[in-house]
Amino acid sequence: MDRRQQRTRTAIFEAFGELLAQKSYSKITVQEIIDKANVGRTTFYAHFETKDDLLREMCDDMFRHVFSEKLGAEVTHDFSLETGSPRAMVTHVLYHLLDLGGGRLELLTGESGELFLRFFRRRLNEFASRYLLPESIGGRRAPRDFLVNHIASSFVGMVQWWVACGLRQSPEELADYFMEAVTPIL
């Protein structure tokens, strides 16, 4: 993707993010995104087939970064020295969810939550499979895919609880809770 295409994509993501902070996902139209991003309809559809596709791509971009093996310093957090630590990676995910802020947290609990959580759960399954429950761990009666699904579902439930409780706990505290809950499974 060339720089011009990347700038357009970034403008669309930013416009969509701003709109999500103002209103629910279902009330956002492609026309509003186009107007806010200052791009043409053809340009939008050259990048995304639908609004759902835009949400999926936005999630994939965030998750690609969040679930990266190489964590770096960012404005609100720095895990660059903790590369490969499952707890650090869980905390990193939580910081990014916290950074969504405002109306965008509606993605976790509102009407669009199921779509967002489907994308999120898919990435969490990959994360749990790769980092929390590697193939080398055996000796369990329950099938591995069941355990991976259980860990990912537990994480999603924890995040929903966190949002419902007003995000009172820090990402570090919540990561500790999560690791304490899943360690017996590991």
FITI-744552 format. One record per atom (N, C-alpha, C, O): x, y, z; residue in three letters. Coordinates in pm, whole numbers, padded with zeros to 5 digits, always signed. Example, Ala and Ser with C-alpha at 12.3 -4.5 7.8 and 13.67 -1.06 7.14 Angstrom:
BEGIN
+01319-00569+00780Ala/+01230-00450+00780Ala/+01320-00330+00780Ala/+01424-00332+00846Ala/+01285-00225+00708Ser/+01367-00106+00714Ser/+01290+00003+00787Ser/+01341+00114+00804Ser/
% end
This chain:
BEGIN
+00085-00117+00000Met/+00000+00000+00000Met/+00090+00124+00000Met/+00180+00136+00083Met/+00066+00215-00093Asp/+00148+00335-00098Asp/+00104+00436+00008Asp/+00002+00418+00075Asp/+00183+00541+00023Arg/+00157+00640+00129Arg/+00022+00709+00116Arg/-00045+00735+00215Arg/-00017+00738-00007Arg/-00146+00804-00030Arg/-00261+00714+00015Arg/-00354+00760+00080Arg/-00253+00588-00020Gln/-00356+00493+00022Gln/-00358+00477+00174Gln/-00464+00467+00235Gln/-00240+00476+00234Gln/-00231+00463+00380Gln/-00291+00586+00449Gln/-00360+00573+00550Gln/-00264+00705+00393Arg/-00323+00827+00451Arg/-00476+00824+00442Arg/-00545+00862+00536Arg/-00527+00779+00328Thr/-00672+00769+00310Thr/-00731+00671+00409Thr/-00833+00699+00473Thr/-00668+00557+00421Arg/-00715+00454+00516Arg/-00714+00508+00659Arg/-00808+00486+00735Arg/-00607+00579+00696Thr/-00596+00637+00829Thr/-00706+00741+00851Thr/-00766+00746+00958Thr/-00733+00823+00749Ala/-00839+00925+00761Ala/-00976+00858+00782Ala/-01057+00907+00860Ala/-01000+00748+00713Ile/-01127+00678+00729Ile/-01136+00617+00869Ile/-01240+00627+00934Ile/-01027+00553+00916Phe/-01025+00497+01051Phe/-01050+00605+01155Phe/-01130+00586+01247Phe/-00982+00719+01142Glu/-00998+00827+01238Glu/-01139+00883+01238Glu/-01197+00909+01343Glu/-01195+00901+01118Ala/-01333+00951+01108Ala/-01430+00853+01172Ala/-01520+00893+01246Ala/-01411+00726+01145Phe/-01497+00622+01202Phe/-01483+00621+01355Phe/-01583+00610+01426Phe/-01361+00632+01404Gly/-01337+00635+01549Gly/-01404+00755+01614Gly/-01463+00741+01721Gly/-01396+00871+01551Glu/-01461+00991+01606Glu/-01613+00973+01609Glu/-01678+01012+01706Glu/-01668+00915+01504Leu/-01811+00893+01499Leu/-01855+00791+01605Leu/-01961+00807+01667Leu/-01774+00689+01627Leu/-01805+00590+01730Leu/-01806+00653+01869Leu/-01879+00608+01958Leu/-01726+00757+01888Ala/-01723+00827+02017Ala/-01849+00912+02037Ala/-01882+00950+02149Ala/-01918+00942+01927Gln/-02035+01029+01934Gln/-02169+00956+01930Gln/-02267+01003+01987Gln/-02172+00840+01864Lys/-02300+00770+01846Lys/-02279+00620+01831Lys/-02167+00573+01814Lys/-02387+00546+01838Ser/-02376+00401+01829Ser/-02343+00357+01686Ser/-02372+00427+01589Ser/-02283+00243+01678Tyr/-02238+00186+01551Tyr/-02351+00179+01449Tyr/-02333+00216+01333Tyr/-02467+00131+01491Ser/-02578+00110+01396Ser/-02631+00242+01339Ser/-02692+00243+01233Ser/-02607+00352+01409Lys/-02658+00482+01363Lys/-02558+00556+01273Lys/-02589+00662+01219Lys/-02440+00500+01258Ile/-02338+00561+01172Ile/-02360+00514+01029Ile/-02374+00394+01003Ile/-02363+00609+00938Thr/-02379+00574+00796Thr/-02244+00586+00724Thr/-02153+00657+00768Thr/-02236+00516+00613Val/-02115+00526+00531Val/-02099+00671+00484Val/-01987+00721+00476Val/-02210+00739+00454Gln/-02202+00878+00410Gln/-02139+00967+00517Gln/-02060+01056+00485Gln/-02172+00945+00644Glu/-02112+01023+00753Glu/-01961+00998+00761Glu/-01883+01090+00782Glu/-01922+00873+00744Ile/-01779+00839+00748Ile/-01707+00908+00634Ile/-01601+00967+00652Ile/-01766+00901+00515Ile/-01708+00964+00396Ile/-01694+01115+00416Ile/-01590+01172+00386Ile/-01800+01178+00466Asp/-01797+01323+00488Asp/-01690+01362+00589Asp/-01614+01456+00567Asp/-01686+01290+00701Lys/-01590+01322+00807Lys/-01446+01298+00762Lys/-01356+01373+00798Lys/-01424+01191+00684Ala/-01289+01159+00635Ala/-01249+01244+00515Ala/-01133+01247+00476Ala/-01348+01313+00457Asn/-01326+01395+00338Asn/-01270+01312+00221Asn/-01172+01349+00157Asn/-01338+01200+00197Val/-01303+01114+00083Val/-01430+01088+00003Val/-01541+01107+00051Val/-01411+01045-00119Gly/-01525+01013-00204Gly/-01579+00874-00176Gly/-01512+00789-00118Gly/-01702+00853-00220Arg/-01767+00723-00201Arg/-01688+00612-00270Arg/-01670+00504-00214Arg/-01642+00638-00390Thr/-01564+00539-00464Thr/-01435+00505-00390Thr/-01393+00390-00385Thr/-01374+00606-00332Thr/-01251+00585-00255Thr/-01279+00497-00133Thr/-01204+00404-00105Thr/-01388+00527-00062Phe/-01423+00445+00053Phe/-01439+00300+00011Phe/-01382+00210+00073Phe/-01517+00277-00095Tyr/-01546+00140-00137Tyr/-01426+00072-00202Tyr/-01424-00050-00217Tyr/-01327+00149-00242Ala/-01202+00088-00291Ala/-01124+00027-00174Ala/-01045-00066-00194Ala/-01147+00078-00053His/-01078+00028+00067His/-01163-00072+00146His/-01110-00168+00201His/-01295-00049+00151Phe/-01383-00131+00235Phe/-01512-00159+00161Phe/-01571-00070+00100Phe/-01557-00284+00166Glu/-01681-00322+00098Glu/-01804-00272+00172Glu/-01903-00232+00111Glu/-01798-00274+00306Thr/-01912-00234+00388Thr/-01862-00168+00516Thr/-01742-00165+00544Thr/-01955-00115+00593Lys/-01922-00060+00724Lys/-01871-00171+00816Lys/-01778-00148+00894Lys/-01930-00289+00809Asp/-01882-00404+00888Asp/-01739-00440+00850Asp/-01659-00476+00936Asp/-01709-00432+00721Asp/-01573-00460+00674Asp/-01475-00356+00731Asp/-01364-00391+00770Asp/-01518-00231+00737Leu/-01436-00125+00799Leu/-01411-00158+00945Leu/-01298-00146+00992Leu/-01514-00198+01018Leu/-01497-00234+01159Leu/-01401-00352+01173Leu/-01314-00351+01260Leu/-01417-00453+01088Arg/-01328-00569+01094Arg/-01183-00529+01068Arg/-01093-00571+01139Arg/-01162-00447+00967Glu/-01026-00402+00934Glu/-00967-00315+01046Glu/-00849-00326+01079Glu/-01050-00230+01105Met/-01005-00146+01216Met/-00963-00235+01333Met/-00859-00213+01395Met/-01045-00335+01361Cys/-01012-00430+01469Cys/-00886-00507+01435Cys/-00797-00521+01520Cys/-00876-00557+01313Asp/-00758-00634+01273Asp/-00631-00550+01286Asp/-00528-00600+01331Asp/-00638-00422+01247Asp/-00521-00335+01261Asp/-00482-00321+01408Asp/-00365-00332+01444Asp/-00582-00295+01491Met/-00553-00280+01634Met/-00499-00411+01691Met/-00400-00411+01763Met/-00564-00523+01659Phe/-00524-00651+01716Phe/-00387-00696+01664Phe/-00310-00759+01736Phe/-00359-00664+01539Arg/-00227-00699+01483Arg/-00118-00634+01567Arg/-00016-00695+01597Arg/-00140-00510+01604His/-00045-00438+01688His/-00046-00492+01831His/+00059-00523+01888His/-00164-00502+01888Val/-00178-00541+02028Val/-00121-00680+02055Val/-00057-00703+02157Val/-00145-00772+01962Phe/-00099-00909+01982Phe/+00037-00935+01918Phe/+00076-01050+01898Phe/+00108-00829+01887Ser/+00242-00842+01830Ser/+00339-00898+01933Ser/+00327-00872+02053Ser/+00434-00976+01886Glu/+00535-01031+01977Glu/+00630-00924+02027Glu/+00688-00938+02135Glu/+00647-00817+01951Lys/+00739-00710+01989Lys/+00659-00592+02040Lys/+00601-00516+01963Lys/+00658-00576+02169Leu/+00585-00467+02231Leu/+00679-00349+02249Leu/+00794-00365+02289Leu/+00630-00231+02219Gly/+00714-00113+02230Gly/+00656-00010+02325Gly/+00550-00028+02383Gly/+00729+00099+02338Ala/+00684+00209+02422Ala/+00574+00286+02349Ala/+00585+00313+02230Ala/+00468+00319+02423Glu/+00358+00396+02366Glu/+00324+00507+02464Glu/+00382+00515+02573Glu/+00232+00591+02428Val/+00198+00707+02510Val/+00154+00665+02651Val/+00200+00723+02749Val/+00066+00566+02661Thr/+00010+00530+02792Thr/+00078+00412+02859Thr/+00049+00381+02975Thr/+00169+00344+02788His/+00231+00225+02845His/+00358+00187+02770His/+00379+00227+02655His/+00443+00110+02837Asp/+00568+00064+02776Asp/+00596-00079+02821Asp/+00631-00103+02937Asp/+00581-00172+02730Phe/+00609-00312+02758Phe/+00728-00361+02676Phe/+00744-00482+02657Phe/+00810-00271+02628Ser/+00919-00308+02539Ser/+01021-00402+02604Ser/+01089-00476+02534Ser/+01032-00399+02736Leu/+01128-00486+02805Leu/+01066-00620+02847Leu/+01135-00706+02901Leu/+00937-00637+02821Glu/+00868-00758+02867Glu/+00821-00845+02751Glu/+00721-00915+02764Glu/+00890-00842+02640Thr/+00852-00917+02522Thr/+00837-01065+02554Thr/+00924-01126+02617Thr/+00724-01122+02511Gly/+00700-01265+02530Gly/+00630-01300+02659Gly/+00590-01415+02676Gly/+00613-01206+02750Ser/+00546-01233+02877Ser/+00395-01232+02855Ser/+00339-01130+02814Ser/+00327-01345+02883Pro/+00181-01347+02865Pro/+00111-01239+02949Pro/+00017-01176+02900Pro/+00154-01216+03072Arg/+00092-01113+03156Arg/+00109-00975+03093Arg/+00015-00896+03091Arg/+00228-00947+03041Ala/+00252-00817+02975Ala/+00164-00803+02852Ala/+00111-00694+02825Ala/+00148-00910+02778Met/+00064-00903+02657Met/-00083-00882+02695Met/-00153-00806+02628Met/-00130-00947+02800Val/-00267-00928+02847Val/-00284-00782+02892Val/-00384-00719+02857Val/-00189-00730+02967Thr/-00196-00592+03014Thr/-00196-00496+02896Thr/-00268-00396+02897Thr/-00116-00525+02795His/-00109-00444+02674His/-00245-00438+02605His/-00290-00330+02565His/-00311-00552+02592Val/-00444-00556+02532Val/-00539-00467+02613Val/-00615-00389+02556Val/-00533-00479+02744Leu/-00622-00401+02830Leu/-00597-00250+02817Leu/-00692-00171+02819Leu/-00471-00210+02804Tyr/-00442-00068+02783Tyr/-00504-00018+02653Tyr/-00558+00092+02648Tyr/-00496-00099+02549His/-00554-00056+02422His/-00706-00048+02430His/-00766+00041+02370His/-00768-00138+02502Leu/-00912-00129+02521Leu/-00947-00005+02602Leu/-01045+00063+02573Leu/-00868+00023+02704Leu/-00888+00144+02784Leu/-00869+00269+02698Leu/-00942+00367+02713Leu/-00771+00265+02608Asp/-00744+00379+02520Asp/-00855+00404+02419Asp/-00864+00513+02363Asp/-00941+00303+02395Leu/-01054+00326+02305Leu/-01138+00441+02358Leu/-01180+00529+02283Leu/-01162+00439+02490Gly/-01229+00548+02560Gly/-01363+00588+02501Gly/-01407+00537+02398Gly/-01423+00680+02569Gly/-01547+00743+02524Gly/-01650+00645+02471Gly/-01666+00535+02523Gly/-01718+00686+02368Gly/-01824+00606+02308Gly/-01773+00482+02238Gly/-01851+00391+02210Gly/-01644+00475+02211Arg/-01593+00358+02141Arg/-01596+00234+02228Arg/-01592+00122+02177Arg/-01602+00251+02359Leu/-01618+00134+02447Leu/-01754+00069+02425Leu/-01776-00044+02467Leu/-01845+00140+02359Glu/-01973+00083+02322Glu/-01951-00040+02235Glu/-02035-00131+02232Glu/-01839-00044+02165Leu/-01807-00162+02084Leu/-01798-00288+02168Leu/-01820-00398+02116Leu/-01766-00274+02295Leu/-01750-00391+02381Leu/-01882-00436+02443Leu/-01896-00553+02479Leu/-01977-00346+02456Thr/-02098-00381+02529Thr/-02226-00347+02454Thr/-02331-00403+02485Thr/-02220-00259+02359Gly/-02342-00213+02291Gly/-02388-00308+02183Gly/-02345-00423+02174Gly/-02477-00255+02101Glu/-02537-00336+01996Glu/-02437-00389+01895Glu/-02459-00495+01836Glu/-02328-00318+01874Ser/-02227-00365+01779Ser/-02128-00458+01846Ser/-02037-00510+01782Ser/-02147-00477+01976Gly/-02054-00558+02053Gly/-02034-00698+01999Gly/-01921-00748+01998Gly/-02141-00762+01953Glu/-02128-00900+01905Glu/-02034-00908+01786Glu/-01952-01000+01778Glu/-02044-00814+01693Leu/-01956-00814+01577Leu/-01811-00790+01618Leu/-01721-00864+01577Leu/-01789-00687+01700Phe/-01655-00657+01749Phe/-01600-00776+01828Phe/-01485-00815+01808Phe/-01681-00832+01918Leu/-01635-00942+02003Leu/-01605-01068+01922Leu/-01520-01148+01962Leu/-01674-01087+01811Arg/-01643-01202+01724Arg/-01501-01187+01669Arg/-01423-01283+01671Arg/-01466-01068+01620Phe/-01330-01044+01571Phe/-01229-01057+01685Phe/-01124-01119+01670Phe/-01264-00999+01798Phe/-01178-00999+01916Phe/-01154-01143+01965Phe/-01041-01181+01994Phe/-01261-01221+01973Arg/-01251-01359+02022Arg/-01161-01443+01930Arg/-01084-01526+01977Arg/-01173-01420+01799Arg/-01087-01494+01704Arg/-00939-01466+01734Arg/-00858-01559+01738Arg/-00905-01339+01756Arg/-00767-01304+01790Arg/-00729-01357+01927Arg/-00616-01403+01946Arg/-00820-01352+02022Leu/-00791-01405+02155Leu/-00765-01556+02151Leu/-00678-01606+02222Leu/-00840-01627+02068Asn/-00816-01771+02052Asn/-00674-01796+02000Asn/-00604-01885+02049Asn/-00634-01717+01902Glu/-00497-01730+01848Glu/-00394-01700+01957Glu/-00296-01772+01973Glu/-00419-01593+02033Phe/-00329-01552+02140Phe/-00319-01661+02248Phe/-00210-01699+02289Phe/-00435-01709+02293Ala/-00437-01812+02397Ala/-00367-01939+02349Ala/-00293-02004+02424Ala/-00392-01974+02227Ser/-00331-02095+02171Ser/-00180-02082+02161Ser/-00107-02177+02190Ser/-00135-01967+02121Arg/+00008-01947+02097Arg/+00088-01921+02224Arg/+00196-01977+02243Arg/+00034-01836+02312Tyr/+00113-01789+02426Tyr/+00073-01847+02561Tyr/+00157-01865+02649Tyr/-00055-01876+02578Leu/-00099-01922+02709Leu/-00109-02074+02719Leu/-00088-02132+02826Leu/-00140-02139+02609Leu/-00158-02283+02612Leu/-00089-02346+02491Leu/-00155-02397+02401Leu/+00044-02341+02489Pro/+00117-02394+02373Pro/+00093-02543+02355Pro/+00052-02613+02447Pro/+00119-02590+02233Glu/+00101-02731+02198Glu/+00176-02824+02293Glu/+00131-02935+02321Glu/+00289-02778+02342Ser/+00375-02863+02425Ser/+00313-02900+02559Ser/+00357-02994+02625Ser/+00209-02825+02599Ile/+00144-02856+02726Ile/+00045-02968+02700Ile/-00047-02954+02619Ile/+00062-03078+02768Gly/-00026-03193+02748Gly/-00075-03243+02882Gly/-00068-03173+02983Gly/-00126-03366+02881Gly/-00169-03429+03005Gly/-00302-03380+03058Gly/-00332-03400+03176Gly/-00383-03319+02976Arg/-00513-03269+03019Arg/-00623-03361+02962Arg/-00611-03414+02852Arg/-00728-03378+03039Arg/-00842-03457+02989Arg/-00923-03376+02889Arg/-00967-03429+02787Arg/-00943-03248+02917Ala/-01022-03164+02828Ala/-00944-03138+02699Ala/-00822-03120+02703Ala/-01013-03138+02585Pro/-00944-03110+02458Pro/-00882-02970+02459Pro/-00936-02877+02519Pro/-00769-02957+02393Arg/-00696-02831+02388Arg/-00782-02718+02333Arg/-00782-02608+02388Arg/-00857-02743+02224Asp/-00940-02638+02165Asp/-01049-02591+02262Asp/-01087-02474+02259Asp/-01098-02680+02346Phe/-01193-02642+02449Phe/-01128-02547+02549Phe/-01187-02445+02585Phe/-01006-02580+02592Leu/-00935-02495+02690Leu/-00902-02359+02631Leu/-00915-02257+02699Leu/-00859-02356+02505Val/-00829-02228+02438Val/-00956-02143+02432Val/-00952-02024+02464Val/-01067-02203+02392Asn/-01194-02131+02386Asn/-01236-02081+02525Asn/-01287-01970+02538Asn/-01214-02164+02626His/-01249-02125+02763His/-01167-02003+02808His/-01222-01910+02868His/-01039-02003+02780Ile/-00952-01891+02818Ile/-00995-01764+02746Ile/-01006-01658+02808Ile/-01020-01773+02615Ala/-01061-01655+02537Ala/-01197-01603+02585Ala/-01217-01482+02598Ala/-01290-01694+02612Ser/-01422-01653+02661Ser/-01411-01587+02798Ser/-01482-01491+02827Ser/-01324-01639+02881Ser/-01302-01581+03013Ser/-01249-01438+02999Ser/-01291-01349+03073Ser/-01158-01417+02906Phe/-01103-01283+02885Phe/-01212-01187+02840Phe/-01223-01076+02893Phe/-01293-01229+02743Val/-01401-01143+02694Val/-01497-01110+02808Val/-01536-00994+02824Val/-01534-01210+02887Gly/-01623-01186+03001Gly/-01562-01091+03101Gly/-01632-01006+03157Gly/-01432-01105+03125Met/-01364-01016+03218Met/-01368-00872+03168Met/-01392-00780+03245Met/-01344-00852+03039Val/-01345-00717+02982Val/-01486-00657+02990Val/-01501-00540+03023Val/-01587-00736+02962Gln/-01723-00686+02973Gln/-01755-00647+03117Gln/-01819-00545+03140Gln/-01712-00727+03213Trp/-01730-00696+03354Trp/-01659-00566+03388Trp/-01714-00481+03459Trp/-01536-00549+03339Trp/-01455-00431+03364Trp/-01526-00305+03315Trp/-01534-00205+03386Trp/-01578-00311+03193Val/-01650-00197+03136Val/-01776-00168+03218Val/-01806-00053+03249Val/-01851-00274+03251Ala/-01975-00257+03329Ala/-01947-00197+03466Ala/-02032-00126+03521Ala/-01830-00224+03522Cys/-01792-00170+03653Cys/-01725-00034+03644Cys/-01673+00016+03743Cys/-01726+00027+03527Gly/-01672+00161+03511Gly/-01522+00168+03501Gly/-01463+00272+03529Gly/-01457+00059+03461Leu/-01311+00057+03440Leu/-01234+00099+03565Leu/-01131+00167+03556Leu/-01283+00059+03680Arg/-01222+00101+03807Arg/-01083+00041+03828Arg/-00997+00105+03889Arg/-01061-00079+03781Gln/-00932-00144+03802Gln/-00834-00100+03692Gln/-00872-00071+03579Gln/-00708-00096+03730Ser/-00605-00064+03630Ser/-00584-00186+03541Ser/-00617-00298+03581Ser/-00530-00167+03421Pro/-00499-00282+03336Pro/-00408-00383+03407Pro/-00422-00504+03387Pro/-00315-00334+03489Glu/-00226-00425+03562Glu/-00303-00511+03661Glu/-00280-00631+03671Glu/-00395-00448+03735Glu/-00477-00523+03832Glu/-00560-00629+03761Glu/-00568-00744+03805Glu/-00622-00589+03652Leu/-00707-00682+03578Leu/-00625-00797+03518Leu/-00670-00911+03516Leu/-00507-00766+03468Ala/-00420-00872+03416Ala/-00384-00970+03526Ala/-00380-01091+03503Ala/-00359-00919+03645Asp/-00330-01008+03759Asp/-00451-01098+03789Asp/-00434-01218+03812Asp/-00572-01041+03788Tyr/-00693-01120+03813Tyr/-00704-01231+03708Tyr/-00730-01347+03739Tyr/-00684-01191+03582Phe/-00699-01287+03472Phe/-00596-01400+03483Phe/-00630-01517+03470Phe/-00470-01363+03507Met/-00366-01466+03516Met/-00393-01558+03635Met/-00369-01678+03627Met/-00444-01503+03745Glu/-00477-01585+03860Glu/-00590-01684+03825Glu/-00589-01799+03868Glu/-00686-01637+03746Ala/-00800-01722+03711Ala/-00761-01833+03612Ala/-00813-01944+03621Ala/-00672-01802+03517Val/-00641-01902+03414Val/-00519-01987+03447Val/-00499-02091+03384Val/-00438-01947+03543Thr/-00318-02025+03574Thr/-00349-02170+03608Thr/-00273-02258+03566Thr/-00456-02201+03683Pro/-00484-02344+03707Pro/-00509-02424+03578Pro/-00482-02544+03573Pro/-00559-02358+03476Ile/-00583-02425+03348Ile/-00451-02451+03277Ile/-00435-02551+03207Ile/-00358-02359+03296Leu/-00229-02369+03225Leu/-00146-02479+03286Leu/-00034-02504+03241Leu/
% end
